[in-house]
Amino acid sequence: MRTLGAMTVFLVTAAFFAVILGGLPWLAWRVRRTGVGAGLMGPFEEVWGYPEAHRARFEIEIQAERRAPAPSPGDPPE
């Protein structure tokens, strides 16, 4: 009877870790797709010694916010 309880605890623990480890790739995909990770990790990188990563992210955000130049009146349509 004792081994049944120990086996149940083991299986529940293994299932818990399997769900967590299986969910991490999905979470990473979701964060990359929506771009949420940059906002969450920025303060940590700045505080704990990764200023170059913070500066690089800042430059990426600036480039993403830039608009494409307006076409000149004589340019052919694309």
MARLUM-8759 format. One record per atom (N, C-alpha, C, O): residue in three letters; atom name; x, y, z. Coordinates in pm, 1 decimal, padded with zeros to 6 digits, always signed. Last residue first. Example, Ala and Ser with C-alpha at 12.3 -4.5 7.8 and 13.67 -1.06 7.14 Angstrom:
<lumvexs>
<"ser", "N", <+01285.0, -00225.0, +00708.0>>;
<"ser", "CA", <+01367.0, -00106.0, +00714.0>>;
<"ser", "C", <+01290.0, +00003.0, +00787.0>>;
<"ser", "O", <+01340.9, +00113.8, +00803.9>>;
<"ala", "N", <+01319.0, -00569.0, +00780.0>>;
<"ala", "CA", <+01230.0, -00450.0, +00780.0>>;
<"ala", "C", <+01320.0, -00330.0, +00780.0>>;
<"ala", "O", <+01423.6, -00331.9, +00846.5>>;
</lumvexs>
This chain:
<lumvexs>
<"glu", "N", <+00500.7, +05090.6, -05657.4>>;
<"glu", "CA", <+00552.1, +04955.2, -05633.5>>;
<"glu", "C", <+00443.2, +04853.9, -05639.7>>;
<"glu", "O", <+00468.6, +04734.7, -05622.0>>;
<"pro", "N", <+00514.9, +05357.2, -05898.0>>;
<"pro", "CA", <+00448.7, +05284.0, -05789.7>>;
<"pro", "C", <+00502.7, +05143.0, -05778.3>>;
<"pro", "O", <+00545.2, +05083.3, -05877.2>>;
<"pro", "N", <+00814.2, +05555.5, -05953.6>>;
<"pro", "CA", <+00709.3, +05465.8, -06003.8>>;
<"pro", "C", <+00642.8, +05391.1, -05887.0>>;
<"pro", "O", <+00708.9, +05364.6, -05786.5>>;
<"asp", "N", <+00858.4, +05895.1, -05846.3>>;
<"asp", "CA", <+00889.9, +05753.5, -05832.1>>;
<"asp", "C", <+00776.8, +05667.1, -05888.0>>;
<"asp", "O", <+00659.1, +05699.8, -05872.8>>;
<"gly", "N", <+00798.8, +06166.2, -05842.7>>;
<"gly", "CA", <+00833.0, +06105.7, -05970.9>>;
<"gly", "C", <+00861.6, +05956.0, -05964.3>>;
<"gly", "O", <+00886.9, +05894.9, -06068.1>>;
<"pro", "N", <+00749.7, +06236.5, -05573.7>>;
<"pro", "CA", <+00641.3, +06242.3, -05672.6>>;
<"pro", "C", <+00672.8, +06175.1, -05805.7>>;
<"pro", "O", <+00581.1, +06131.0, -05874.9>>;
<"ser", "N", <+00898.9, +05990.4, -05356.3>>;
<"ser", "CA", <+00904.2, +06116.8, -05428.4>>;
<"ser", "C", <+00792.4, +06119.2, -05533.0>>;
<"ser", "O", <+00745.9, +06013.6, -05575.8>>;
<"pro", "N", <+00751.6, +05827.4, -05073.0>>;
<"pro", "CA", <+00805.6, +05825.2, -05210.3>>;
<"pro", "C", <+00801.7, +05965.0, -05271.6>>;
<"pro", "O", <+00713.5, +06045.7, -05242.5>>;
<"ala", "N", <+00868.2, +05874.6, -04740.6>>;
<"ala", "CA", <+00760.2, +05889.6, -04838.8>>;
<"ala", "C", <+00819.7, +05888.4, -04978.3>>;
<"ala", "O", <+00927.9, +05943.1, -04999.6>>;
<"pro", "N", <+01053.3, +05626.8, -04563.2>>;
<"pro", "CA", <+01044.4, +05757.7, -04626.9>>;
<"pro", "C", <+00932.8, +05760.1, -04731.1>>;
<"pro", "O", <+00907.0, +05661.3, -04799.9>>;
<"ala", "N", <+00895.3, +05452.7, -04296.2>>;
<"ala", "CA", <+00963.2, +05446.8, -04424.9>>;
<"ala", "C", <+00951.4, +05584.3, -04490.5>>;
<"ala", "O", <+00849.4, +05651.4, -04474.5>>;
<"arg", "N", <+00951.8, +05547.4, -03956.6>>;
<"arg", "CA", <+00864.1, +05528.8, -04072.4>>;
<"arg", "C", <+00948.9, +05520.2, -04198.1>>;
<"arg", "O", <+01059.6, +05573.8, -04204.5>>;
<"arg", "N", <+01066.0, +05389.9, -03660.7>>;
<"arg", "CA", <+01090.0, +05477.5, -03775.8>>;
<"arg", "C", <+00991.5, +05444.1, -03886.9>>;
<"arg", "O", <+00953.8, +05328.7, -03907.4>>;
<"glu", "N", <+01031.0, +05194.2, -03472.3>>;
<"glu", "CA", <+00936.9, +05306.0, -03471.6>>;
<"glu", "C", <+00955.8, +05400.2, -03589.9>>;
<"glu", "O", <+00868.5, +05482.9, -03616.4>>;
<"ala", "N", <+01242.6, +05024.4, -03511.5>>;
<"ala", "CA", <+01108.4, +04973.0, -03537.5>>;
<"ala", "C", <+01006.0, +05085.9, -03543.9>>;
<"ala", "O", <+00905.2, +05074.4, -03613.6>>;
<"gln", "N", <+01456.0, +05181.4, -03430.2>>;
<"gln", "CA", <+01445.6, +05145.7, -03570.5>>;
<"gln", "C", <+01306.5, +05093.7, -03604.8>>;
<"gln", "O", <+01257.6, +05116.5, -03715.5>>;
<"ile", "N", <+01400.2, +05192.0, -03154.8>>;
<"ile", "CA", <+01403.8, +05314.9, -03234.1>>;
<"ile", "C", <+01387.5, +05283.2, -03381.6>>;
<"ile", "O", <+01312.4, +05351.4, -03451.3>>;
<"glu", "N", <+01425.7, +04921.8, -03086.2>>;
<"glu", "CA", <+01296.2, +04988.8, -03070.5>>;
<"glu", "C", <+01291.0, +05117.4, -03151.4>>;
<"glu", "O", <+01187.7, +05148.8, -03210.6>>;
<"ile", "N", <+01696.9, +04887.2, -03137.0>>;
<"ile", "CA", <+01599.1, +04810.0, -03214.1>>;
<"ile", "C", <+01462.2, +04874.8, -03205.1>>;
<"ile", "O", <+01390.1, +04882.3, -03304.6>>;
<"glu", "N", <+01806.6, +05055.8, -02941.0>>;
<"glu", "CA", <+01827.7, +05086.0, -03082.9>>;
<"glu", "C", <+01727.2, +05010.7, -03171.1>>;
<"glu", "O", <+01678.0, +05066.0, -03269.5>>;
<"phe", "N", <+01723.9, +04914.8, -02713.4>>;
<"phe", "CA", <+01678.2, +05051.7, -02732.7>>;
<"phe", "C", <+01693.8, +05092.4, -02879.4>>;
<"phe", "O", <+01604.9, +05156.0, -02935.9>>;
<"arg", "N", <+01868.7, +04681.2, -02744.4>>;
<"arg", "CA", <+01722.8, +04675.1, -02750.3>>;
<"arg", "C", <+01663.7, +04812.8, -02775.5>>;
<"arg", "O", <+01566.1, +04827.0, -02849.2>>;
<"ala", "N", <+02126.8, +04785.5, -02709.7>>;
<"ala", "CA", <+02089.8, +04722.7, -02836.5>>;
<"ala", "C", <+01937.7, +04714.8, -02850.3>>;
<"ala", "O", <+01884.4, +04739.7, -02958.4>>;
<"arg", "N", <+02115.0, +04874.0, -02444.6>>;
<"arg", "CA", <+02135.8, +04971.6, -02552.4>>;
<"arg", "C", <+02095.5, +04912.8, -02686.9>>;
<"arg", "O", <+02036.4, +04982.3, -02769.5>>;
<"his", "N", <+02080.6, +04626.0, -02317.6>>;
<"his", "CA", <+01979.4, +04730.1, -02302.3>>;
<"his", "C", <+01992.0, +04833.4, -02414.1>>;
<"his", "O", <+01891.6, +04875.5, -02471.7>>;
<"ala", "N", <+02317.3, +04501.8, -02386.8>>;
<"ala", "CA", <+02190.6, +04443.3, -02431.6>>;
<"ala", "C", <+02078.4, +04545.7, -02421.8>>;
<"ala", "O", <+01991.1, +04551.2, -02508.4>>;
<"glu", "N", <+02496.9, +04667.6, -02255.1>>;
<"glu", "CA", <+02503.0, +04658.6, -02400.7>>;
<"glu", "C", <+02375.4, +04595.9, -02457.9>>;
<"glu", "O", <+02331.0, +04634.0, -02566.3>>;
<"pro", "N", <+02444.0, +04628.8, -01984.2>>;
<"pro", "CA", <+02403.3, +04755.2, -02046.4>>;
<"pro", "C", <+02408.2, +04749.6, -02198.9>>;
<"pro", "O", <+02331.9, +04819.6, -02265.4>>;
<"tyr", "N", <+02414.9, +04416.3, -01789.2>>;
<"tyr", "CA", <+02409.7, +04392.6, -01933.1>>;
<"tyr", "C", <+02368.7, +04520.8, -02004.4>>;
<"tyr", "O", <+02269.4, +04522.0, -02077.3>>;
<"gly", "N", <+02406.5, +04434.3, -01502.3>>;
<"gly", "CA", <+02531.8, +04433.8, -01576.0>>;
<"gly", "C", <+02525.5, +04395.1, -01721.8>>;
<"gly", "O", <+02624.5, +04344.3, -01774.6>>;
<"trp", "N", <+02152.9, +04441.0, -01377.8>>;
<"trp", "CA", <+02251.5, +04338.1, -01346.4>>;
<"trp", "C", <+02362.7, +04325.3, -01448.9>>;
<"trp", "O", <+02407.6, +04214.4, -01478.1>>;
<"val", "N", <+01998.5, +04655.5, -01480.9>>;
<"val", "CA", <+02043.0, +04655.7, -01341.9>>;
<"val", "C", <+02159.1, +04560.2, -01319.5>>;
<"val", "O", <+02254.3, +04594.4, -01249.4>>;
<"glu", "N", <+01946.3, +04590.2, -01748.5>>;
<"glu", "CA", <+02009.7, +04717.0, -01716.6>>;
<"glu", "C", <+02068.4, +04715.6, -01575.5>>;
<"glu", "O", <+02177.0, +04769.2, -01553.4>>;
<"glu", "N", <+01820.7, +04345.8, -01729.0>>;
<"glu", "CA", <+01947.5, +04354.6, -01801.0>>;
<"glu", "C", <+02021.0, +04483.6, -01767.2>>;
<"glu", "O", <+02143.8, +04485.5, -01758.4>>;
<"phe", "N", <+01592.5, +04421.7, -01586.1>>;
<"phe", "CA", <+01686.9, +04325.3, -01527.4>>;
<"phe", "C", <+01822.2, +04332.6, -01596.6>>;
<"phe", "O", <+01926.3, +04326.4, -01531.2>>;
<"pro", "N", <+01459.5, +04598.5, -01765.0>>;
<"pro", "CA", <+01511.5, +04646.7, -01636.3>>;
<"pro", "C", <+01612.9, +04551.9, -01572.5>>;
<"pro", "O", <+01709.4, +04597.4, -01511.0>>;
<"gly", "N", <+01411.3, +04410.6, -01991.2>>;
<"gly", "CA", <+01490.7, +04533.3, -01999.0>>;
<"gly", "C", <+01543.7, +04581.9, -01866.2>>;
<"gly", "O", <+01664.0, +04605.1, -01854.6>>;
<"met", "N", <+01232.3, +04201.9, -01968.0>>;
<"met", "CA", <+01372.8, +04175.6, -01937.7>>;
<"met", "C", <+01458.6, +04301.0, -01936.1>>;
<"met", "O", <+01569.9, +04297.4, -01883.5>>;
<"leu", "N", <+00982.7, +04307.9, -02038.0>>;
<"leu", "CA", <+01001.5, +04242.5, -01909.0>>;
<"leu", "C", <+01148.3, +04229.4, -01871.3>>;
<"leu", "O", <+01184.1, +04244.5, -01754.5>>;
<"gly", "N", <+01009.8, +04408.9, -02291.3>>;
<"gly", "CA", <+00966.0, +04496.8, -02184.5>>;
<"gly", "C", <+00988.4, +04437.2, -02047.4>>;
<"gly", "O", <+01010.8, +04510.1, -01950.8>>;
<"ala", "N", <+01083.1, +04180.5, -02430.3>>;
<"ala", "CA", <+01174.5, +04293.7, -02423.6>>;
<"ala", "C", <+01135.9, +04387.2, -02309.9>>;
<"ala", "O", <+01223.1, +04438.8, -02239.9>>;
<"gly", "N", <+00861.2, +04005.8, -02420.3>>;
<"gly", "CA", <+00982.2, +03976.4, -02344.4>>;
<"gly", "C", <+01076.5, +04093.7, -02330.3>>;
<"gly", "O", <+01144.0, +04106.1, -02228.1>>;
<"val", "N", <+00662.5, +04072.3, -02597.9>>;
<"val", "CA", <+00644.9, +04109.9, -02457.7>>;
<"val", "C", <+00775.9, +04096.2, -02381.0>>;
<"val", "O", <+00798.2, +04169.7, -02284.8>>;
<"gly", "N", <+00632.6, +04004.8, -02864.9>>;
<"gly", "CA", <+00731.5, +04104.9, -02827.9>>;
<"gly", "C", <+00721.2, +04150.9, -02683.5>>;
<"gly", "O", <+00767.9, +04260.0, -02650.8>>;
<"thr", "N", <+00475.9, +03806.1, -02972.7>>;
<"thr", "CA", <+00409.1, +03928.3, -02929.5>>;
<"thr", "C", <+00507.0, +04038.2, -02890.4>>;
<"thr", "O", <+00467.9, +04154.7, -02883.4>>;
<"arg", "N", <+00669.2, +03611.5, -03037.0>>;
<"arg", "CA", <+00570.5, +03654.2, -03136.6>>;
<"arg", "C", <+00505.4, +03786.5, -03098.7>>;
<"arg", "O", <+00482.3, +03870.6, -03185.5>>;
<"arg", "N", <+00811.3, +03571.2, -02804.3>>;
<"arg", "CA", <+00879.9, +03618.7, -02924.3>>;
<"arg", "C", <+00781.7, +03676.5, -03025.1>>;
<"arg", "O", <+00808.7, +03777.8, -03089.6>>;
<"val", "N", <+00605.7, +03475.3, -02640.1>>;
<"val", "CA", <+00675.0, +03598.9, -02604.2>>;
<"val", "C", <+00746.1, +03655.8, -02725.6>>;
<"val", "O", <+00741.8, +03776.8, -02748.1>>;
<"arg", "N", <+00535.5, +03236.8, -02773.3>>;
<"arg", "CA", <+00436.1, +03342.2, -02754.3>>;
<"arg", "C", <+00502.6, +03476.4, -02723.7>>;
<"arg", "O", <+00460.6, +03579.8, -02775.7>>;
<"trp", "N", <+00770.9, +03089.7, -02754.1>>;
<"trp", "CA", <+00714.7, +03122.1, -02885.1>>;
<"trp", "C", <+00618.4, +03239.4, -02874.4>>;
<"trp", "O", <+00620.3, +03330.3, -02957.4>>;
<"ala", "N", <+00786.0, +03066.0, -02475.0>>;
<"ala", "CA", <+00892.1, +03134.7, -02548.9>>;
<"ala", "C", <+00842.5, +03175.8, -02687.0>>;
<"ala", "O", <+00870.4, +03287.1, -02731.6>>;
<"leu", "N", <+00554.8, +02913.5, -02425.9>>;
<"leu", "CA", <+00566.5, +03047.0, -02370.0>>;
<"leu", "C", <+00673.1, +03127.7, -02443.8>>;
<"leu", "O", <+00652.4, +03245.7, -02472.1>>;
<"trp", "N", <+00625.8, +02676.7, -02557.9>>;
<"trp", "CA", <+00507.9, +02751.1, -02602.0>>;
<"trp", "C", <+00515.5, +02895.4, -02552.3>>;
<"trp", "O", <+00486.2, +02988.8, -02627.0>>;
<"pro", "N", <+00847.3, +02599.1, -02402.8>>;
<"pro", "CA", <+00864.3, +02633.5, -02545.6>>;
<"pro", "C", <+00744.5, +02711.7, -02600.4>>;
<"pro", "O", <+00761.8, +02803.1, -02681.1>>;
<"leu", "N", <+00707.6, +02567.3, -02146.8>>;
<"leu", "CA", <+00810.9, +02668.3, -02166.8>>;
<"leu", "C", <+00837.4, +02699.0, -02314.7>>;
<"leu", "O", <+00849.3, +02816.4, -02349.6>>;
<"gly", "N", <+00536.9, +02349.5, -02139.1>>;
<"gly", "CA", <+00480.8, +02481.7, -02157.7>>;
<"gly", "C", <+00584.0, +02589.6, -02184.1>>;
<"gly", "O", <+00550.0, +02694.3, -02239.2>>;
<"gly", "N", <+00696.9, +02132.2, -02084.5>>;
<"gly", "CA", <+00627.5, +02136.7, -02213.3>>;
<"gly", "C", <+00570.7, +02274.4, -02242.8>>;
<"gly", "O", <+00557.7, +02312.3, -02359.2>>;
<"leu", "N", <+00773.6, +02192.7, -01826.5>>;
<"leu", "CA", <+00875.6, +02189.8, -01931.1>>;
<"leu", "C", <+00813.6, +02190.0, -02070.3>>;
<"leu", "O", <+00872.9, +02243.1, -02164.2>>;
<"ile", "N", <+00516.9, +02174.2, -01701.8>>;
<"ile", "CA", <+00597.1, +02296.6, -01695.5>>;
<"ile", "C", <+00698.9, +02299.6, -01808.8>>;
<"ile", "O", <+00708.9, +02399.6, -01879.9>>;
<"val", "N", <+00445.1, +01910.0, -01761.3>>;
<"val", "CA", <+00359.5, +02020.6, -01804.5>>;
<"val", "C", <+00438.3, +02151.4, -01806.0>>;
<"val", "O", <+00427.7, +02229.9, -01900.2>>;
<"ala", "N", <+00654.6, +01772.7, -01637.5>>;
<"ala", "CA", <+00632.2, +01757.6, -01781.2>>;
<"ala", "C", <+00545.6, +01871.2, -01835.2>>;
<"ala", "O", <+00571.4, +01922.4, -01944.1>>;
<"phe", "N", <+00618.1, +01841.6, -01368.9>>;
<"phe", "CA", <+00737.4, +01888.0, -01439.6>>;
<"phe", "C", <+00721.5, +01875.8, -01591.1>>;
<"phe", "O", <+00770.6, +01961.1, -01665.0>>;
<"phe", "N", <+00369.7, +01707.9, -01329.8>>;
<"phe", "CA", <+00383.0, +01851.2, -01306.6>>;
<"phe", "C", <+00503.3, +01907.3, -01382.3>>;
<"phe", "O", <+00491.9, +02008.4, -01451.5>>;
<"ala", "N", <+00440.6, +01443.1, -01377.5>>;
<"ala", "CA", <+00343.7, +01508.8, -01465.2>>;
<"ala", "C", <+00351.6, +01660.1, -01451.5>>;
<"ala", "O", <+00341.3, +01732.3, -01550.6>>;
<"ala", "N", <+00614.8, +01401.1, -01161.2>>;
<"ala", "CA", <+00665.0, +01390.7, -01298.3>>;
<"ala", "C", <+00569.8, +01458.9, -01396.8>>;
<"ala", "O", <+00615.0, +01525.6, -01489.9>>;
<"thr", "N", <+00430.8, +01432.3, -00948.7>>;
<"thr", "CA", <+00546.1, +01520.8, -00960.6>>;
<"thr", "C", <+00602.0, +01519.1, -01102.4>>;
<"thr", "O", <+00633.1, +01624.5, -01158.0>>;
<"val", "N", <+00259.0, +01219.0, -01003.5>>;
<"val", "CA", <+00206.5, +01355.8, -01000.4>>;
<"val", "C", <+00320.4, +01456.8, -01017.0>>;
<"val", "O", <+00307.2, +01554.7, -01090.5>>;
<"leu", "N", <+00438.7, +01005.6, -00979.2>>;
<"leu", "CA", <+00371.6, +01031.7, -01106.4>>;
<"leu", "C", <+00313.9, +01173.1, -01113.0>>;
<"leu", "O", <+00320.0, +01238.4, -01217.2>>;
<"phe", "N", <+00514.8, +01026.2, -00705.4>>;
<"phe", "CA", <+00614.2, +01034.2, -00812.2>>;
<"phe", "C", <+00548.6, +01069.8, -00945.3>>;
<"phe", "O", <+00598.8, +01156.2, -01017.2>>;
<"val", "N", <+00268.1, +00986.4, -00582.5>>;
<"val", "CA", <+00339.9, +01111.9, -00562.3>>;
<"val", "C", <+00443.3, +01132.0, -00672.3>>;
<"val", "O", <+00457.5, +01241.9, -00725.8>>;
<"thr", "N", <+00220.9, +00723.6, -00667.9>>;
<"thr", "CA", <+00128.7, +00830.9, -00705.0>>;
<"thr", "C", <+00195.9, +00966.8, -00690.2>>;
<"thr", "O", <+00181.5, +01052.9, -00777.1>>;
<"met", "N", <+00427.7, +00587.2, -00544.5>>;
<"met", "CA", <+00421.1, +00588.4, -00690.4>>;
<"met", "C", <+00329.2, +00700.6, -00738.9>>;
<"met", "O", <+00357.6, +00764.9, -00840.0>>;
<"ala", "N", <+00359.4, +00623.0, -00280.8>>;
<"ala", "CA", <+00486.2, +00678.6, -00328.1>>;
<"ala", "C", <+00486.0, +00689.0, -00480.0>>;
<"ala", "O", <+00536.7, +00785.4, -00537.2>>;
<"gly", "N", <+00117.9, +00479.6, -00279.0>>;
<"gly", "CA", <+00120.4, +00621.7, -00244.2>>;
<"gly", "C", <+00246.3, +00689.5, -00294.5>>;
<"gly", "O", <+00240.6, +00801.4, -00345.4>>;
<"leu", "N", <+00214.1, +00225.3, -00345.1>>;
<"leu", "CA", <+00112.5, +00287.9, -00428.9>>;
<"leu", "C", <+00108.7, +00438.2, -00403.3>>;
<"leu", "O", <+00097.3, +00516.2, -00497.9>>;
<"thr", "N", <+00381.9, +00163.2, -00136.9>>;
<"thr", "CA", <+00442.6, +00186.9, -00267.4>>;
<"thr", "C", <+00343.3, +00252.3, -00363.1>>;
<"thr", "O", <+00383.6, +00326.7, -00452.5>>;
<"arg", "N", <+00199.6, +00118.8, +00070.4>>;
<"arg", "CA", <+00289.3, +00232.3, +00075.3>>;
<"arg", "C", <+00348.1, +00264.4, -00061.3>>;
<"arg", "O", <+00362.3, +00381.5, -00096.8>>;
<"met", "N", <+00081.2, -00117.8, +00000.0>>;
<"met", "CA", <+00000.0, +00000.0, +00000.0>>;
<"met", "C", <+00086.8, +00125.9, +00000.0>>;
<"met", "O", <+00052.3, +00226.5, -00062.1>>;
</lumvexs>
